[in-house]
């Protein structure tokens, strides 16, 4: 009986931890060819954006790493947004974004410039 209670307590504690720590959702990526603005948005709802946040975002252009940015908090409790100015990218350019959560997991997304 004591063993069963111990196992149930252990399972519940891992379940609560998993609910509190989660990877970001797939990013929404948009590139404006007229002004070179790359906008990346992640949904990643948290209770405290200084303790649970996206700690690293890497951007790849046509398979080559363009930039990796490290953070110590995210831009809001609902998620994280990045706006960068990148030289004029031509149609067909492939953009890949990978973000990692400081607590658990990572998510990536892809975008092709039209």
N, C-alpha and C positions, 0 to 999 in steps of 0.2 A: 504494500500500500504506500509506504513512504517513497519507494522507488518510483511508483506511478505518479505521485504528486511532484516529485523532483523533475521527472521527464516533462510533465505538462507545463510546469513553471519554466523550464528551460526552453521549450518550444515557443511559449508565449513571449518570452523575453526576446528571442530572435525575431519573432514576427513583428513586434513593436519596433525594434531597431530597423527592420527592413522597411516599415512604413515611413519612418522618419527620414531615412536615407534613400535617395532615388536618383537615377540619372536624369539629365534633361531630356525633354522631348526633341524630336527631329527639328532641326533649325529651319526657319523660313528665310530664304536667301533671295535678294533682289539686287540687280545691278542696273543703274541708270547710265546708259551709254552717252547721253548728252552732257552730263557733268562729271562722270567717272565715280559716282557715289555707289559704294557697296554697302548694303544694309543687311545685317544678320540679326535675327531675333530668335531667342530660345524661350520656350515656356518651361519654367522650373520653379513652381511655387514652393516657398519656404516660410517658416515662421520667423527666422532671424537671418537676414542676408549677410551678416558678418561672421556667422558661425557655420552656415550651410550655403554654399555658393558654387558657381562655376569657377574653378581655379585656373583653367588653361583652355585657350581657344587657339587652334592651329588652322591656318588658311593655306590651301594649296591651289596653285594656278597651273593648269595643264600638267599636273603630276609633280610639280616642283614646289617645295615649301616656300611660300611667299613671306609669311609672318606667323610667329607664335607669340601670343600675348598672355601674360600671367596676371591673375587678379587675386585680391584678398577679400573681396566682397562682390556681390552682383548688383546691378543697377536698380533693381526693385524687388519687392517680395514676390512678385508674380513671375519674374524671369530676368533675362539679361539681353541687352541690345548693344550692338556695335555698329558704328558708322565710320567707314574709311574712304578716303579718296585714293583711287588707284588709277594709274595711267589708262588712257582709253584702251579698253579691251575690245577685240574684234569679235564679230559673230562667230560662234562655234567654240569660243574659249570655255574650257571646263574649270569650274570652281568647286572645290571640295572643302568643307568645314568640319572640323572635329572638335568637340567640346567635352571636357571632363569635369565631373562634380568632385569637390574635395572630400565628400563622404563616400560616394559609391557610383561607379559606372561612367560610361561615356556614350556619346551619340554623335553620329555624323550625318551630313546631308550633302547633296550635290546639286549643282545648277549649271546650265549651259547658257551662255550669253546669246541672245537672239539678235 
